[in-house]
């Protein structure tokens, strides 16, 4: 009894010690078990949790509803209400295979390296001299608008052999009941409308010369408001402020391509298998480009040193030009698949001239990727082939025909496919007030590189990969960047591609151009015998037409001068020059203008009637050998190559709508449209 009492007293005296010993033992056990568990610093960080959630969603998506619906009873055709009721029933859990979620294990030994960037390739440059549309500001006029309209020119009789008469292509029965050409009827109907209207008493209707619309290859720009009509008995109203004025633009345009698809694959190779891969971050993000120019007038391109290259305007500066000075910009014909906002600069609002020559690149398609995919999948997709011998069938047969093919194309189109290239486009403008502006008469080469966001040190710190996931050399580089960002309170998140290969040499275009026209009379020769040998003796040299144009910066237009040339002709003259207002397309006239191209015609050939087509009046095309001091020396001009430009600068296809009658009263201005049959003051 005493022994039991002593044990109870002992427990009472040492109960707290026993409890403490038990707690210490349990704590030791928990510590031991915790030492063997994985660290939450490695498994429960936000990137790992995000990855687990993404993996879980992927596994859920792998068992779509269609797989479950396929096991439902289809023996009876159900109505819509019965179908809904069936879908709302509980799905038996035990009938389907259950795979427990197992997150994809990542190898922590695969670290994030730095991606190898690729330089732009196939850099092409060209010199451009054109007129562009600028914001007018407070301007109420511009120099060419103040010129008088060019007078109507009488048609010259053709010196070429008469062509075989052809039946008019368009004719219809006129209001007078006779078949006639549409143009003849238009003239007669206009004369009919003028009779009795009183306009013939105002001094008759003058005819205004306009440039043919087919010669206008420029951008569509904001038009200026029409002038205010005069109010009888009131003082003249002040002119309205304009929206747009033309201005001369002299620059070198460059375009290259970035191997985008190859760069995307390089990103995947560097990051996809790493422990901290993020598709949204680990993809190319273009931030702009850098352009450098070097003068090679007295030096070869392969002899250039780093000190010879100077920086010129990049994407940011060109974007300021577009927003501050240009009145709009040309519509880009390059599909959006191949453009990047910070790589592909906007196209200036070029007037009259074809801007596509310097805005595109031969490696860039002019069709979208979807259009190219459809053509590759089914070149006859737009052609409906009808099988006359096939009977009408049910939905099962239809599902295997064109409809099924279309659905297949739709599914494939949802798969993301990167374009092979992205277009880089830049400009180097001539500006007398800028020290490093390109100069006339000098030759240059260019090189370019692109700027990309650093995927291992992105712009937003919250998107940065964990330092544990970086390779040692990348860790050292990123750690230095982080220290600099902490000091400067600004992150340096840009990495650069290598420089491209230098471009071919280029120079600003000459203000003088020469274009070949048709041969008026071919060379007349006679064979004579000299010392018993037949020799062709030129009795009469060939004569032809040509046009020389020089750029006038005051009017911001080219000023052309037509010539009749033969061997020895010098293309200089003084004339009343006809020019085109690039905004209204009206042909104006500059009195007593001097054209000095200093070009000399050395030889003229061509114009000989072709025997097989003699009835059609066809002759061999003209070729002219010219010494052109502004164009680089001796050149060969081809009539076929210059046909469009010659016609444009000689206005051989003027549009001549009725304009304003003498006295300044309003009159008809064309026929049947806002531009052609409106009112002009």
Number of C-alpha atoms within 10 A of each C-alpha: 5 7 8 9 9 11 11 11 12 11 12 10 10 10 12 11 11 11 11 11 12 12 12 12 12 12 12 12 12 11 12 11 10 11 10 8 9 10 10 8 9 10 12 13 11 10 17 15 12 13 17 19 12 13 16 15 11 11 15 11 10 9 10 10 9 8 10 11 11 9 10 11 9 9 6 6 9 11 9 9 8 11 11 11 10 14 11 9 8 7 12 7 8 7 8 10 7 8 7 7 11 10 13 10 8 11 10 13 10 17 20 27 20 17 20 12 20 19 18 26 21 16 20 22 23 18 18 20 19 20 27 29 27 23 19 19 12 10 14 16 16 18 12 22 17 9 16 12 20 21 14 13 9 6 7 6 6 8 9 17 13 12 12 10 8 7 8 9 7 9 15 12 12 16 10 10 8 11 12 16 16 15 11 11 19 14 11 14 15 14 12 11 11 16 12 10 9 10 17 14 12 12 11 14 17 16 18 21 24 21 24 17 12 10 18 16 14 20 22 17 19 14 12 17 12 12 15 13 13 13 9 7 6 7 8 11 11 9 13 15 15 20 19 25 26 25 22 20 19 23 22 22 20 24 25 29 25 23 18 19 16 15 20 18 13 18 21 16 13 18 23 17 15 20 23 24 18 18 11 10 16 22 19 20 17 17 18 22 23 19 22 19 20 23 22 18 15 8 11 11 18 8 8 13 9 7 7 12 16 13 14 18 16 21 22 12 10 18 15 11 12 18 12 12 13 20 21 23 19 19 15 17 13 19 13 15 18 23 20 17 14 20 25 23 24 22 21 25 23 27 24 24 17 15 21 16 11 20 23 20 21 11 13 19 16 16 15 14 18 12 11 13 15 17 13 11 12 13 11 11 14 9 8 8 9 7 7 6 6 7 7 8 8 8 8 8 11 12 13 10 10 13 12 13 15 15 12 11 16 12 10 12 14 8 8 7 10 15 17 17 22 23 25 30 28 27 26 21 21 17 14 10 7 9 7 13 14 24 16 13 11 14 18 21 22 25 23 27 23 24 21 20 21 23 26 25 22 20 16 9 11 7 15 16 21 14 17 14 20 21 15 14 12 17 18 13 13 18 14 11 17 18 12 14 14 11 10 10 10 12 18 16 20 17 17 18 18 15 17 20 16 20 20 15 19 20 21 23 18 18 17 22 18 24 22 26 30 24 29 19 18 21 18 13 14 12 12 12 11 8 7 7 8 11 13 11 12 12 11 12 16 22 22 24 18 25 21 26 21 19 20 13 13 11 22 22 25 23 22 25 26 20 19 15 24 23 18 13 15 18 24 16 16 12 16 14 19 22 26 27 25 26 21 12 18 21 25 23 21 18 14 11 16 16 20 16 21 15 23 20 19 17 19 24 21 22 22 19 18 13 11 8 11 15 14 16 14 18 19 15 17 24 21 25 17 24 19 20 15 16 17 9 10 15 15 14 19 18 22 14 13 17 14 14 17 24 18 19 23 19 20 12 15 19 18 17 17 19 23 20 19 16 9 13 15 16 20 18 21 19 14 9 9 10 11 14 16 14 16 17 13
